[in-house]
Amino acid sequence: MAEIKPYSMCWLEYTDLNKYRDKYRRIFGNIVVLGDNSLNLPLKELRDFLTYSLGIKPKIFRNTFANTSNFVLIGKLSDVRKVLKGLDEFEFSLGEEGFLIKKVEFGENSILILTAKEYVGLIYGVFKLIEKLKLGEDIDKINFLSNPSLKFRILNHWDNLDGSVERGYAGNSIFFKDNKIIINDRTKDYARLLSSIGINGIVINNVNVKKKEVELLTIPYLKKLKELAKIFSAYGIKIYLSINFASPIYLGGLNTADPLDKRVSLWWKTKVDEIYEYIPDFGGFLVKADSEFNPGPHMYGRTHADGANMLGEALEPYGGFVIWRAFVYNCLQDWRDVKTDRAKAAYDNFKPLDGKFMDNVIVQIKYGPMDFQVREPVNPLFGGLEQTNQILELQITQEYTGQQIHLCYLGVLWKEILEFDTYAKGKGSEVKEILKGSVFKIKNNGMAGVSNVGDNINWTGHDLAQANLYTFGELAWNPDEKIEKIVERWIKLTFGDDEKVVENISYMLLNSHKAYEKYTTPLGLGWMVNPGHHYGPNPEGYEYSKWGTYHRANYEAIGVDRSSRGTGYTLQYHSPWREIYDSIDTCPEELLLFFHRVPYNYRLKSGKTLLQTYYDLHFEGVEEAEEIRRRWIELKGKIDDKTYERVLQRLNMQVEHAKEWRDVINTYFFRRTGIPDEKGRKIYP
Ligand SMILES: CO[C@H]1[C@H](O)[C@@H](O)[C@H](O)O[C@@H]1C(=O)O
């Protein structure tokens, strides 16, 4: 029996797979390992899975297969090639992090090879092999080579040293408590989970680096971080830290953090030297600078490039990276000022700096120009920046998308973002192609996801929110994969392969984002949330505040004119998007209110008015939330009771809160216009 843990292992759980035992026994009864003890970890992963899930206790052979006939062979490609011929081509096709799983016949013997150029590939590979076995896939003729498409596949934790998590909806931090770093069994299990979805970097602390967190760069913390980094490193994951740009003042006693001041750059160099003494494979820094009250180079009249490059120089000798966020805007705006448009800020700040960053600096860009709303257009910096490394920032944690009380599967949205064609170099310049490095020459690109993980027993609060974490990793590894396939795989790995279970949960996941969008703020509106915590409806919650997030509804119209006749935001896009978005007639309706100010009586393509459409979508959204719950209820008895109940409870809350959204928003529109619903449904006066 596998040890029983006080938390679930999500898609890695050792479920009983006895039914596949006979299918796999012949080959998996023997494992030959080529190489030294460094391969013990992938070996242990495979052995534990075979033992606990399949009831196969493999015999292990080290550096010999003299007495075996059928076996699994694990080793680095250079070692495997010494004993098996015909593997030359893989020297070229395997990348640094890639792996190969291949069945070969060798005389009388059947051998399943798991190989990679580097150790890290063997780790990723062993988890993929386990996944295939867990899914019961045929491995008789397997010839599966996989390299990640994106170089950086990083999770951002917004965890604070006191154990709280900014925008966290799954309990407390798994990394920090009472200003101490936590290291326990769960740390390693987290590394295993992340490695199994190909993650290769993790920023462990919040981008808002407050006074206490500045101390993470001091020796007492570095000593502990060294231990933590070792655990992650064994699974192919590098540790990064968010830093406060003013650290030389807080920690170094300097009176400035000016990036062009020699004392400042020297302080950082010395600090970086120290960090690498403790953590030789340290990934680098994530920096939120000149953003929402965090200090940055603007304070000294310097540019983001000045700031980032100064850090880049300190990290360069060690191969470390600076990840610099593009989330920079005026957060002290006056609602009476109609000229300033927050949506334009990232582009306005960073486009002029294109080409000025060092090669080990990466600009990390939120998917949209505002802030992780349920729908926004894709940030025009994608396609706008041509000579700057870039990371697409997604929010796995559901700040604006239901806070893990609502089921809102984000994979469908992320897929649309990745497939958005920027037309930067004509057709075929999709975001995913830019990130792969195939549109511009820049190569140090990737994806970052703000983690949805906490210390809840299911890691993510809502059990089904595990799918968002899984999907993030899978898409970062291969953004070309079909989302339906990822969903199906996650369900089977997590809940087994019962047809009804797969059918219903697929339905629930694939339709949940659309439903959430409908009953909250469809047509690109966004922002009608309660200020501060961002849960639940509040149509004017952000209307007169300083955050630059206004819809400016009056009795006739709603939305911001961001066209060339308005704020000019549309001009940040390449053609044909700038023309498409610029005209109310061609603008995709799902983004209509983002780009245009639209009268309530404006007729959409369906022939219905904007107002009636808004009413209809809200009624539909609630019905869809009810249907999603119904699909879950159909699975009673097919899902273990505890999980079933936990999810049902959240789905019940979702339906209730969806009704609250529907009624508050519909009433708001009714009160603004005085026009009732054509279908006479209940709208509160
Ligand atoms: C970490 O701060 C977050 C903040 O909680 C969130 O509400 C805001 O939208 O985005 C910020 C950011 O992305 O920096």
The ligand as an SDF file (V2000), in Angstrom:
LIG
                    3D

 14 14  0  0  0  0  0  0  0  0999 V2000
   -0.1350   40.8780   -6.9530 C   0  0  0  0  0  0  0  0  0  0  0  0
   -0.9180   42.0110   -7.1450 O   0  0  0  0  0  0  0  0  0  0  0  0
   -1.9990   41.8820   -8.0100 C   0  0  0  0  0  0  0  0  0  0  0  0
   -3.3010   42.3170   -7.3400 C   0  0  0  0  0  0  0  0  0  0  0  0
   -3.5990   41.5190   -6.2410 O   0  0  0  0  0  0  0  0  0  0  0  0
   -4.4050   42.1720   -8.3400 C   0  0  0  0  0  0  0  0  0  0  0  0
   -5.6370   42.5360   -7.8220 O   0  0  0  0  0  0  0  0  0  0  0  0
   -4.0790   43.0420   -9.4940 C   0  0  0  0  0  0  0  0  0  0  0  0
   -5.0710   42.9580  -10.3330 O   0  0  0  0  0  0  0  0  0  0  0  0
   -2.8850   42.6150  -10.0950 O   0  0  0  0  0  0  0  0  0  0  0  0
   -1.7850   42.7260   -9.2550 C   0  0  0  0  0  0  0  0  0  0  0  0
   -0.5520   42.2810  -10.0330 C   0  0  0  0  0  0  0  0  0  0  0  0
   -0.7110   41.5100  -10.9540 O   0  0  0  0  0  0  0  0  0  0  0  0
    0.5330   42.7190   -9.7140 O   0  0  0  0  0  0  0  0  0  0  0  0
  1  2  1  0
  2  3  1  0
  3  4  1  0
  3 11  1  0
  4  5  1  0
  4  6  1  0
  6  7  1  0
  6  8  1  0
  8  9  1  0
  8 10  1  0
 10 11  1  0
 11 12  1  0
 12 13  2  0
 12 14  1  0
M  END
$$$$
